[in-house]
Amino acid sequence: MAKVPGFELPLDEVRASLETLRRPLRIAILRFRNPFNVGAIIRVAHSFLVKEILLVGDEPYYERAAMGMQRYENLVKLPGEQALVAWAHERKLPLIAFEREHARVDLWRAELPESCVMVFGSETSGVSEELLAEVDDIVAIPMYGINHSFPVTVAAGIAMAEWTRRYYVTAATGTLDPHAEKT
């Protein structure tokens, strides 16, 4: 079983060690008016060892919310939504948007390819109509209370956890093993 490197190692050694553990999942964060959430999602994404985090737009994000995890991540900066679409198409990666209002399927029934890009919008404006027209699927996370939406950081965490559950659960014990190889 692979071991996650310790913080005491030089940054380049930690990053190199993490590369061997990364999953093929990528996430895209639309940076429109949510700098704290972007930083927090980077921190959450680190916990799932995603392959890359795509930062869409040019607004700054709140690095303190990332708790330093941005140093260990593969951040790809894209100028806008069309650049995101082109980037994903060049790599033949499906785009899966998380957006309650325009959802085609709920998370429990959605196809989540092992290699894909999950797209998360801002809490104020969600994912734009133009980008929704370009994605491969639009997924909603089921909710059961009177609240009409999850905070985007929570939604991102739920989506990444469900993806991880599908691909990296240890069959023998039924438990999550962050280092398990897919069988």
C-alpha positions as semicolon CSV with decimal commas, in nm:
position;residue;x (nm);y (nm);z (nm)
1;M;0,000;0,000;0,000
2;A;0,135;0,344;-0,095
3;K;0,204;0,593;0,179
4;V;0,128;0,963;0,164
5;P;0,450;1,161;0,216
6;G;0,504;1,371;0,526
7;F;0,509;1,749;0,537
8;E;0,872;1,747;0,653
9;L;0,996;1,651;0,306
10;P;1,091;1,918;0,051
11;L;0,793;2,041;-0,152
12;D;0,913;1,889;-0,479
13;E;0,950;1,546;-0,313
14;V;0,602;1,564;-0,162
15;R;0,454;1,665;-0,498
16;A;0,638;1,383;-0,677
17;S;0,514;1,129;-0,422
18;L;0,156;1,254;-0,453
19;E;0,168;1,221;-0,833
20;T;0,193;0,844;-0,796
21;L;-0,128;0,841;-0,589
22;R;-0,345;1,079;-0,791
23;R;-0,679;0,973;-0,935
24;P;-0,789;1,049;-1,294
25;L;-1,061;1,288;-1,172
26;R;-1,028;1,657;-1,252
27;I;-1,241;1,939;-1,120
28;A;-1,313;2,280;-1,268
29;I;-1,406;2,574;-1,048
30;L;-1,567;2,879;-1,201
31;R;-1,407;3,166;-1,008
32;F;-1,687;3,420;-1,044
33;R;-1,732;3,607;-0,716
34;N;-1,644;3,321;-0,482
35;P;-1,276;3,352;-0,380
36;F;-1,320;3,185;-0,040
37;N;-1,507;2,889;-0,190
38;V;-1,240;2,836;-0,455
39;G;-0,974;2,809;-0,185
40;A;-1,189;2,573;0,021
41;I;-1,263;2,349;-0,280
42;I;-0,890;2,326;-0,352
43;R;-0,844;2,198;0,002
44;V;-1,125;1,944;-0,040
45;A;-0,992;1,832;-0,380
46;H;-0,653;1,769;-0,222
47;S;-0,818;1,524;0,017
48;F;-0,935;1,322;-0,282
49;L;-0,601;1,352;-0,468
50;V;-0,760;1,472;-0,792
51;K;-0,530;1,483;-1,091
52;E;-0,583;1,851;-1,171
53;I;-0,782;2,150;-1,051
54;L;-0,891;2,380;-1,331
55;L;-0,937;2,740;-1,219
56;V;-1,163;2,909;-1,473
57;G;-1,155;3,289;-1,493
58;D;-0,905;3,541;-1,369
59;E;-1,045;3,641;-1,031
60;P;-0,809;3,572;-0,741
61;Y;-0,893;3,309;-0,486
62;Y;-0,846;3,316;-0,111
63;E;-0,532;3,105;-0,061
64;R;-0,577;3,093;0,315
65;A;-0,898;2,894;0,264
66;A;-0,692;2,631;0,080
67;M;-0,484;2,589;0,398
68;G;-0,165;2,559;0,191
69;M;-0,291;2,264;-0,012
70;Q;-0,263;2,462;-0,338
71;R;0,114;2,411;-0,314
72;Y;0,067;2,038;-0,357
73;E;-0,190;2,050;-0,635
74;N;-0,174;2,068;-1,013
75;L;-0,351;2,396;-1,078
76;V;-0,443;2,472;-1,439
77;K;-0,550;2,831;-1,501
78;L;-0,791;2,885;-1,788
79;P;-0,910;3,231;-1,893
80;G;-1,277;3,144;-1,940
81;E;-1,545;2,887;-2,002
82;Q;-1,470;2,838;-2,373
83;A;-1,107;2,766;-2,283
84;L;-1,235;2,502;-2,037
85;V;-1,446;2,338;-2,307
86;A;-1,155;2,339;-2,553
87;W;-0,916;2,202;-2,287
88;A;-1,152;1,913;-2,204
89;H;-1,225;1,834;-2,570
90;E;-0,854;1,825;-2,656
91;R;-0,808;1,561;-2,386
92;K;-1,132;1,377;-2,469
93;L;-1,257;1,431;-2,114
94;P;-1,631;1,455;-2,051
95;L;-1,753;1,764;-1,866
96;I;-2,001;1,690;-1,587
97;A;-2,163;2,005;-1,447
98;F;-2,321;2,014;-1,103
99;E;-2,622;2,240;-1,121
100;R;-2,955;2,179;-0,949
101;E;-3,181;2,395;-1,164
102;H;-3,098;2,237;-1,501
103;A;-3,013;1,884;-1,392
104;R;-3,076;1,591;-1,623
105;V;-3,006;1,328;-1,358
106;D;-2,939;1,301;-0,986
107;L;-2,601;1,207;-0,844
108;W;-2,709;0,858;-0,740
109;R;-2,806;0,767;-1,099
110;A;-2,555;0,978;-1,292
111;E;-2,278;0,826;-1,495
112;L;-1,953;0,960;-1,358
113;P;-1,673;0,844;-1,586
114;E;-1,350;0,756;-1,412
115;S;-1,166;1,015;-1,621
116;C;-1,381;1,326;-1,630
117;V;-1,397;1,691;-1,532
118;M;-1,652;1,785;-1,267
119;V;-1,760;2,149;-1,308
120;F;-1,869;2,363;-1,013
121;G;-2,008;2,714;-1,049
122;S;-2,040;2,994;-0,803
123;E;-2,306;3,004;-0,535
124;T;-2,449;3,326;-0,677
125;S;-2,470;3,245;-1,048
126;G;-2,411;2,869;-1,076
127;V;-2,293;2,741;-1,413
128;S;-2,376;2,964;-1,710
129;E;-2,635;2,864;-1,971
130;E;-2,362;2,883;-2,236
131;L;-2,141;2,634;-2,052
132;L;-2,435;2,406;-1,968
133;A;-2,502;2,380;-2,342
134;E;-2,148;2,242;-2,389
135;V;-2,125;1,986;-2,107
136;D;-2,186;1,613;-2,137
137;D;-2,420;1,591;-1,840
138;I;-2,577;1,806;-1,571
139;V;-2,610;1,647;-1,228
140;A;-2,802;1,749;-0,917
141;I;-2,725;1,631;-0,567
142;P;-3,047;1,515;-0,398
143;M;-3,163;1,732;-0,109
144;Y;-3,428;1,649;0,146
145;G;-3,481;1,960;0,357
146;I;-3,640;2,295;0,285
147;N;-3,309;2,453;0,186
148;H;-3,287;2,485;-0,192
149;S;-2,911;2,445;-0,241
150;F;-2,589;2,317;-0,089
151;P;-2,292;2,547;-0,036
152;V;-2,068;2,488;-0,339
153;T;-1,785;2,356;-0,122
154;V;-2,019;2,096;0,028
155;A;-2,155;2,003;-0,316
156;A;-1,801;1,958;-0,448
157;G;-1,711;1,737;-0,152
158;I;-2,023;1,523;-0,193
159;A;-1,957;1,480;-0,567
160;M;-1,591;1,387;-0,518
161;A;-1,682;1,147;-0,236
162;E;-1,941;0,971;-0,453
163;W;-1,695;0,944;-0,741
164;T;-1,434;0,800;-0,503
165;R;-1,685;0,554;-0,356
166;R;-1,762;0,422;-0,703
167;Y;-1,404;0,370;-0,813
168;Y;-1,191;0,320;-0,504
169;V;-1,382;0,111;-0,251
170;T;-1,194;-0,195;-0,132
171;A;-1,407;-0,488;-0,246
172;A;-1,301;-0,724;0,033
173;T;-1,403;-0,495;0,319
174;G;-1,640;-0,249;0,154
175;T;-1,436;0,035;0,301
176;L;-1,268;0,326;0,134
177;D;-0,899;0,285;0,081
178;P;-0,740;0,603;-0,057
179;H;-0,445;0,400;-0,181
180;A;-0,634;0,107;-0,331
181;E;-0,573;0,033;-0,693
182;K;-0,884;0,008;-0,907
183;T;-0,965;-0,354;-0,983
